[in-house]
C-alpha cells in the first residue's frame, strides 16, 4: 500500500476535520432546535444529557462532555486505545456546537432578532424551539432526520461522538453479543430512562421512532444512495447473456461457480454490477435471450474499480 506523503496527510486531515465540524453543526441543530425542547431523544448520550438539562439546567453540551469523559476513561482502562483522537474531537465538537447554536445564544449573537417567535410555554416552563408545541411531531421528525445526517457525515469522515459507541464496544467484548444487540440493549435502557424520568411514556414511543429514522438517515449519509445494482443471472444461455452485456451495456462480467441445490448440477452463475438506468435494458435483453433465466437484483452502496467512481469509507485504515 502506497504511503501518503506529508502534504497528502495534511490535506486528508483537514478534509476530515472540516467534515466532522460540518456534521457536528447539523447534529447540534437537531438537538438544540428540535429535540431538546420537547425531551425527545433517540437514545445516546444526548438522551441522558437531556435529563441533566431539564432537571438541573446544565447546558446540553456540558452534559455531553460530563457523561462522555468517564466513558472514554472506562474504555481506555478496559479496552486500551480503542477510540482515537477523531472520536474525542467529534465528541467535543458536537458538545460545543450544541450549546453554541442554541436559540438563546443565536439571539445573543444577533442571528435571531426576535426570540419571542421561538419562545413557548409548556407546563409552566419556558422553552426555545424552532417549531411550536402543536407541531411537536414535525419537530421530532425534523430533529431525527438532521441528527441522522449529522452522525452519518461525522462517521463518513472517520469521526465519532463517543457516546453509546463505547458501552456497546465494551458489551460486545465482555458478553460476546453482536454489535446490533449491544446497541439495542444500550439505546433501550436510555430511551426507557428518559421516559420514566419525565413520567411520560409517549417519550419512549417517540424515542424508538426517532431511533429508527436516525439510524436509517445515518446509513444514508455515511454510505450514500444505492446508485448501483448487483445483478446475478442463472441461465443455460449465460454465454449469450454475457456477450449481450459486453456489447449493449459495456459492463464487465464475472462467472461464479454454483451448484443446483435440487439437481446437483454444476453451473456458472453470472454476476455484474451496473448503473440503475442500465437495469431495464439488461432485463429486457435477458428475457429476449432466455425467458426462463433466474435474475436477482440487489442494491450496491459502493463500488471500487474500473468504470465506477470510488466512494470508499474506511474508519480503521492507517496512514
C-alpha positions as CSV (number, residue, x, y, z in Angstrom):
1,X,0.0,0.0,0.0
2,X,1.4,3.4,-1.0
3,X,2.1,5.7,1.9
4,X,0.8,9.2,1.9
5,X,3.4,12.0,1.7
6,X,3.2,14.9,4.2
7,X,1.1,17.2,2.0
8,X,-1.4,14.4,1.3
9,X,-1.7,13.6,5.0
10,X,-2.2,17.3,5.9
11,X,-4.8,17.6,3.2
12,X,-6.6,14.5,4.3
13,X,-6.7,15.5,8.0
14,X,-8.0,19.0,7.0
15,X,-10.8,17.4,5.0
16,X,-11.7,15.0,7.8
17,X,-11.7,17.8,10.4
18,X,-13.9,20.1,8.3
19,X,-16.2,17.2,7.6
20,X,-16.5,16.4,11.3
21,X,-17.2,20.0,12.1
22,X,-19.9,20.2,9.4
23,X,-21.5,17.0,10.7
24,X,-21.3,18.3,14.3
25,X,-23.2,21.5,13.3
26,X,-26.0,19.5,11.8
27,X,-26.0,17.3,14.9
28,X,-26.2,20.3,17.1
29,X,-29.1,21.9,15.1
30,X,-31.1,18.7,15.5
31,X,-30.7,18.5,19.3
32,X,-30.8,22.3,20.1
33,X,-33.6,23.3,17.8
34,X,-35.9,20.4,17.6
35,X,-35.3,17.5,20.1
36,X,-34.2,19.0,23.4
37,X,-37.1,21.4,23.9
38,X,-39.6,18.6,23.8
39,X,-37.5,16.0,25.7
40,X,-37.3,13.8,22.6
41,X,-34.2,11.6,22.4
42,X,-33.4,8.6,20.1
43,X,-31.1,7.1,22.8
44,X,-27.5,8.0,23.1
45,X,-25.6,10.2,25.5
46,X,-27.8,13.1,24.1
47,X,-30.8,11.4,25.7
48,X,-29.1,11.2,29.1
49,X,-27.9,14.8,28.7
50,X,-31.5,15.9,28.3
51,X,-32.2,14.7,31.9
52,X,-29.4,16.8,33.3
53,X,-30.5,19.7,31.2
54,X,-34.2,19.7,32.1
55,X,-33.8,18.7,35.7
56,X,-30.7,20.7,36.7
57,X,-30.4,23.3,34.0
58,X,-26.9,22.1,33.0
59,X,-26.2,23.1,29.3
60,X,-26.6,20.2,27.0
61,X,-23.1,20.4,25.6
62,X,-21.5,20.4,29.1
63,X,-23.8,17.5,30.0
64,X,-22.5,15.5,27.0
65,X,-18.9,16.2,28.0
66,X,-19.6,15.2,31.6
67,X,-21.1,11.9,30.5
68,X,-18.6,11.1,27.8
69,X,-15.3,11.7,29.7
70,X,-16.0,8.9,32.2
71,X,-16.9,6.6,29.2
72,X,-13.7,7.4,27.5
73,X,-11.7,6.7,30.7
74,X,-13.5,3.4,31.2
75,X,-12.9,2.5,27.6
76,X,-9.2,3.2,27.9
77,X,-8.9,1.1,31.1
78,X,-10.9,-1.9,29.8
79,X,-10.1,-1.9,26.1
80,X,-7.0,0.1,25.6
81,X,-6.6,2.7,22.8
82,X,-9.9,1.7,21.1
83,X,-11.2,5.2,20.3
84,X,-8.8,7.6,18.6
85,X,-8.3,11.3,18.6
86,X,-11.1,11.8,16.0
87,X,-13.6,10.3,18.5
88,X,-12.6,12.8,21.2
89,X,-12.6,15.6,18.6
90,X,-16.0,14.6,17.4
91,X,-17.3,14.4,20.9
92,X,-16.1,17.9,21.8
93,X,-17.3,19.4,18.5
94,X,-20.8,18.1,18.9
95,X,-21.0,19.2,22.5
96,X,-19.6,22.7,21.8
97,X,-21.9,23.4,18.9
98,X,-25.0,22.0,20.7
99,X,-24.6,24.9,23.2
100,X,-23.3,27.4,20.7
101,X,-26.2,27.0,18.3
102,X,-28.9,27.1,21.0
103,X,-31.7,29.6,20.2
104,X,-30.8,31.9,23.2
105,X,-27.2,32.0,22.1
106,X,-28.2,32.7,18.5
107,X,-30.3,35.6,19.9
108,X,-27.3,36.9,21.8
109,X,-25.1,36.8,18.7
110,X,-27.7,38.8,16.8
111,X,-28.5,36.0,14.4
112,X,-32.1,35.7,15.7
113,X,-33.5,39.2,16.1
114,X,-36.9,38.4,17.8
115,X,-36.6,35.4,20.2
116,X,-40.2,35.7,21.1
117,X,-41.1,33.8,17.8
118,X,-39.2,30.8,19.2
119,X,-40.3,31.1,22.8
120,X,-43.1,28.8,24.1
121,X,-44.5,27.8,27.5
122,X,-45.0,24.1,28.3
123,X,-46.2,23.0,31.8
124,X,-45.3,26.4,33.1
125,X,-41.7,26.3,31.8
126,X,-40.3,28.4,29.1
127,X,-38.7,26.5,26.2
128,X,-37.0,27.6,23.0
129,X,-37.7,25.7,19.8
130,X,-37.8,26.3,16.0
131,X,-41.3,24.8,15.9
132,X,-44.3,25.4,18.3
133,X,-45.7,22.7,20.6
134,X,-48.6,22.0,18.3
135,X,-46.0,20.8,15.7
136,X,-44.1,18.5,18.1
137,X,-44.5,15.6,15.7
138,X,-42.8,17.6,12.9
139,X,-40.2,18.7,15.3
140,X,-39.4,15.1,16.3
141,X,-39.2,14.0,12.6
142,X,-37.1,17.0,11.6
143,X,-34.7,16.5,14.5
144,X,-34.3,12.8,13.8
145,X,-33.5,13.5,10.1
146,X,-31.0,16.1,10.9
147,X,-29.4,14.0,13.7
148,X,-29.1,11.1,11.3
149,X,-27.5,13.2,8.6
150,X,-25.1,14.8,11.1
151,X,-24.0,11.5,12.6
152,X,-23.6,9.9,9.1
153,X,-21.3,12.8,8.0
154,X,-19.3,12.5,11.1
155,X,-18.8,8.8,10.6
156,X,-18.1,9.3,6.9
157,X,-15.1,11.4,7.8
158,X,-13.8,8.8,10.3
159,X,-15.1,10.6,13.4
160,X,-17.3,9.6,16.2
161,X,-19.3,11.2,19.0
162,X,-18.1,8.7,21.6
163,X,-21.4,8.2,23.5
164,X,-23.0,4.8,23.2
165,X,-20.3,3.5,20.9
166,X,-18.2,2.9,24.0
167,X,-20.5,0.9,26.2
168,X,-21.6,-1.1,23.1
169,X,-18.0,-2.0,22.3
170,X,-17.5,-3.0,26.0
171,X,-20.6,-5.1,26.0
172,X,-19.6,-6.8,22.8
173,X,-16.1,-7.6,24.2
174,X,-17.2,-8.7,27.6
175,X,-20.5,-10.5,26.8
176,X,-19.8,-11.7,23.3
177,X,-23.1,-10.3,21.8
178,X,-23.3,-8.8,18.4
179,X,-22.9,-5.1,17.8
180,X,-26.6,-4.8,16.8
181,X,-27.7,-6.4,20.0
182,X,-25.4,-4.2,22.0
183,X,-26.8,-1.1,20.5
184,X,-30.4,-2.4,21.1
185,X,-29.6,-3.0,24.8
186,X,-27.9,0.4,25.4
187,X,-30.4,2.5,23.5
188,X,-33.4,0.8,25.0
189,X,-32.1,1.4,28.5
190,X,-31.5,5.1,27.7
191,X,-34.9,5.6,26.0
192,X,-36.7,4.0,28.9
193,X,-34.7,6.0,31.4
194,X,-35.8,9.3,29.7
195,X,-39.5,8.2,29.6
196,X,-39.5,7.1,33.2
197,X,-37.6,10.1,34.5
198,X,-40.0,12.6,32.8
199,X,-43.1,10.4,33.7
200,X,-44.1,10.4,30.0
201,X,-44.4,7.0,28.3
202,X,-45.0,8.7,25.0
203,X,-41.4,9.7,25.0
204,X,-40.5,6.0,24.9
205,X,-42.6,5.6,21.7
206,X,-41.1,8.7,20.2
207,X,-37.6,7.5,21.2
208,X,-38.0,4.3,19.2
209,X,-39.5,6.1,16.2
210,X,-36.6,8.6,16.3
211,X,-34.1,5.9,16.7
212,X,-35.3,4.2,13.6
213,X,-35.3,7.4,11.5
214,X,-31.9,8.5,12.8
215,X,-30.3,5.1,12.1
216,X,-31.7,5.0,8.5
217,X,-30.5,8.5,7.8
218,X,-27.1,7.8,9.3
219,X,-26.6,4.9,6.9
220,X,-27.8,7.1,4.0
221,X,-25.4,9.9,4.8
222,X,-22.5,7.6,5.5
223,X,-22.9,5.1,2.6
224,X,-24.9,7.2,0.1
225,X,-27.7,6.2,-2.1
226,X,-27.6,2.7,-3.7
227,X,-26.8,4.0,-7.2
228,X,-25.5,0.7,-8.5
229,X,-27.3,-2.6,-8.8
230,X,-25.6,-6.0,-8.4
231,X,-27.1,-8.5,-10.9
232,X,-27.0,-12.3,-10.6
233,X,-28.2,-14.4,-13.5
234,X,-28.6,-18.2,-13.7
235,X,-29.3,-19.4,-17.2
236,X,-28.4,-22.1,-19.7
237,X,-27.5,-19.3,-22.1
238,X,-25.1,-17.4,-19.9
239,X,-22.6,-17.1,-22.7
240,X,-25.1,-15.2,-24.9
241,X,-26.2,-13.0,-22.0
242,X,-22.5,-12.3,-21.2
243,X,-21.9,-11.2,-24.8
244,X,-25.0,-9.1,-24.7
245,X,-23.8,-7.3,-21.6
246,X,-20.5,-6.6,-23.2
247,X,-22.0,-5.3,-26.4
248,X,-25.1,-3.4,-25.3
249,X,-24.3,-2.3,-21.7
250,X,-20.5,-2.2,-21.8
251,X,-20.0,-3.8,-18.4
252,X,-17.7,-6.5,-17.2
253,X,-19.0,-9.9,-16.1
254,X,-17.8,-12.4,-13.6
255,X,-18.6,-16.1,-13.5
256,X,-19.3,-17.7,-10.1
257,X,-19.2,-21.4,-9.8
258,X,-22.5,-22.7,-8.5
259,X,-24.4,-26.0,-8.0
260,X,-28.1,-26.6,-8.2
261,X,-29.4,-27.5,-4.7
262,X,-32.0,-29.9,-6.1
263,X,-30.4,-31.2,-9.2
264,X,-26.8,-31.1,-8.1
265,X,-25.9,-29.8,-11.5
266,X,-22.8,-27.6,-11.7
267,X,-23.3,-24.3,-13.5
268,X,-21.8,-20.8,-13.9
269,X,-23.7,-18.0,-12.2
270,X,-23.2,-14.7,-13.9
271,X,-22.6,-11.5,-11.8
272,X,-22.4,-8.0,-13.0
273,X,-22.5,-4.5,-11.4
274,X,-24.3,-1.8,-13.4
275,X,-25.9,1.6,-13.1
276,X,-29.6,1.6,-12.2
277,X,-30.5,3.1,-15.5
278,X,-29.0,0.1,-17.3
279,X,-31.0,-2.5,-15.4
280,X,-34.2,-2.1,-17.5
281,X,-32.1,-2.6,-20.7
282,X,-30.4,-5.7,-19.2
283,X,-33.8,-7.1,-18.0
284,X,-35.4,-6.8,-21.5
285,X,-32.4,-8.4,-23.2
286,X,-32.2,-11.3,-20.8
287,X,-35.9,-12.0,-21.3
288,X,-35.3,-12.0,-25.1
289,X,-32.4,-14.4,-24.9
290,X,-33.8,-16.7,-22.2
291,X,-37.3,-16.2,-20.8
292,X,-36.6,-18.9,-18.2
293,X,-33.5,-17.2,-16.7
294,X,-33.4,-16.6,-13.0
295,X,-32.4,-13.0,-12.3
296,X,-31.6,-11.5,-8.9
297,X,-31.1,-7.7,-8.3
298,X,-29.6,-6.3,-5.2
299,X,-28.6,-2.8,-4.1
300,X,-24.9,-2.0,-4.1
301,X,-23.8,1.0,-1.9
302,X,-20.2,1.4,-3.0
303,X,-18.1,0.2,-5.9
304,X,-14.4,0.5,-6.3
305,X,-12.8,-0.3,-9.6
306,X,-12.7,0.4,-13.3
307,X,-15.8,2.0,-14.6
308,X,-17.1,3.2,-11.2
309,X,-16.0,6.2,-9.1
310,X,-14.8,5.2,-5.7
311,X,-16.8,6.3,-2.6
312,X,-15.0,4.2,-0.1
313,X,-15.2,4.8,3.6
314,X,-12.5,3.3,5.9
315,X,-12.8,4.1,9.5
316,X,-9.9,2.0,10.6
317,X,-7.3,2.3,7.9
318,X,-3.9,3.8,9.0
319,X,-1.8,6.3,7.1
